[in-house]
Amino acid sequence: MDKRTSPVELTNVCVLCDGDRILVENKVGHGICFPGGHVEPGESMEAAVIREIQEETGLTIAHPRLRGIKDWMSEDGSRSLVALYCASDCSGTLKSSDEGNVFWVSRAEFAEMDVIWGMKDVLRICDDETLSEMFWDEAKDGWVLL
């Protein structure tokens, strides 16, 4: 393998907004986050986020908008890449899955919640047109928003 090539794990999350409310998931074994998951081989990034939201929430989203990426390097040299989407157009009935309980919260409630790894910054990326990436900087021991 070329020195510039490394294995990549592709995943996604979606910030689904309904006015002042956003949809969160209390993911089993992890905590509060936005719903999403893995991109399957041969699947487009957009198709993956639509499928994942439907599987985890019962909702079908339309017109998800790619807002940026969240990425980091693992100790083994592989890279994790999360496509960050937002959407406001959805249909269906909200229902939780085996992966976790899904529920709506206000933005003010979300700001006070204990969420997992970088989810508040994911919301910032989705809300701020000047940002498009969050990268884990080992030297700074934290997320850098770009």
C-alpha positions in Angstrom: 0.0 0.0 0.0 1.2 3.5 -0.9 2.4 5.6 2.0 -0.3 8.1 1.3 -3.0 5.4 1.3 -4.7 4.2 4.4 -7.8 2.2 5.3 -10.9 4.4 5.9 -14.0 3.7 7.9 -16.9 5.7 6.4 -19.9 6.7 8.6 -22.4 9.4 8.8 -24.6 11.4 11.2 -27.6 13.6 10.5 -28.8 16.6 12.5 -32.5 16.5 11.8 -34.2 19.8 12.7 -37.9 20.7 13.2 -38.0 24.3 14.1 -36.1 24.8 17.4 -36.1 21.0 18.0 -33.4 18.6 17.0 -33.5 14.8 17.0 -31.1 12.9 19.2 -30.5 9.3 20.0 -29.4 7.7 23.3 -27.3 5.1 21.5 -27.0 1.8 23.4 -23.5 1.5 24.9 -22.5 5.0 23.9 -24.7 7.9 25.0 -26.5 10.9 23.5 -25.6 11.6 19.8 -27.2 12.2 16.4 -28.5 9.2 14.5 -26.4 7.7 11.8 -24.1 4.8 11.0 -21.9 3.0 8.5 -21.8 3.4 4.7 -22.1 0.0 3.1 -19.9 -1.1 0.1 -21.4 0.2 -3.2 -23.7 2.7 -1.4 -23.5 6.4 -1.9 -23.0 8.6 1.1 -26.4 10.2 0.7 -28.2 6.8 0.3 -26.4 5.7 3.5 -27.6 8.6 5.6 -31.2 8.2 4.4 -31.1 4.5 5.1 -29.5 4.9 8.6 -32.0 7.6 9.7 -34.9 5.4 8.5 -33.5 2.3 10.4 -32.8 4.2 13.6 -35.7 6.6 13.8 -38.5 5.3 11.5 -38.4 8.6 9.6 -37.6 9.1 6.0 -35.6 12.2 5.3 -35.6 14.1 2.0 -32.9 16.3 0.7 -30.1 15.7 3.3 -27.5 18.4 2.9 -23.8 17.5 3.4 -22.4 20.1 5.7 -18.9 18.8 6.5 -16.8 16.0 7.8 -15.5 14.8 11.2 -12.3 12.9 10.9 -9.5 11.4 13.0 -6.5 9.1 12.7 -6.5 5.8 14.7 -3.4 4.4 16.3 -3.2 1.7 13.6 -2.9 4.4 10.9 -6.4 4.0 9.7 -8.7 7.0 9.3 -12.3 7.4 10.5 -14.4 9.8 8.4 -17.9 10.8 9.3 -20.1 12.7 6.8 -22.1 15.4 8.6 -25.5 15.9 7.2 -28.4 18.1 8.2 -32.1 17.8 7.1 -35.4 19.3 8.0 -37.7 17.5 5.6 -38.9 14.2 6.8 -42.0 11.9 6.9 -43.1 8.9 8.9 -43.6 8.1 12.5 -40.8 8.5 15.0 -39.8 5.2 16.6 -36.8 4.0 18.4 -34.7 1.0 17.3 -32.6 -1.7 19.0 -29.7 0.8 18.5 -31.2 3.3 20.9 -34.0 5.6 22.0 -34.7 8.6 19.7 -36.4 11.8 20.9 -36.7 15.5 20.1 -35.0 18.1 22.3 -34.9 21.9 22.1 -31.6 23.5 21.2 -31.5 24.9 24.7 -32.0 21.4 26.2 -29.3 20.0 23.9 -26.8 22.7 25.0 -27.2 21.4 28.6 -27.0 17.7 27.8 -24.0 15.4 28.3 -23.4 14.2 24.8 -20.7 11.9 23.3 -17.5 12.8 21.5 -17.9 16.1 19.7 -21.7 16.1 19.1 -22.0 19.8 20.1 -19.3 20.6 17.6 -21.2 18.6 14.9 -24.1 20.9 15.5 -21.8 23.9 15.1 -20.6 22.6 11.8 -24.2 22.1 10.6 -25.2 25.6 11.7 -22.2 27.6 10.6 -21.7 28.1 6.9 -18.0 29.1 7.5 -17.1 25.7 9.0 -16.8 22.4 7.1 -14.5 20.1 9.1 -13.7 18.9 12.6 -10.4 17.1 13.0 -9.0 15.5 16.1 -5.6 17.1 16.6 -3.4 14.8 18.8 -1.0 17.7 19.5 -3.8 19.8 20.9 -5.7 16.8 22.4 -8.9 18.0 21.0 -11.2 18.9 18.1 -10.1 21.6 15.7 -12.9 23.2 13.7 -12.0 24.3 10.2 
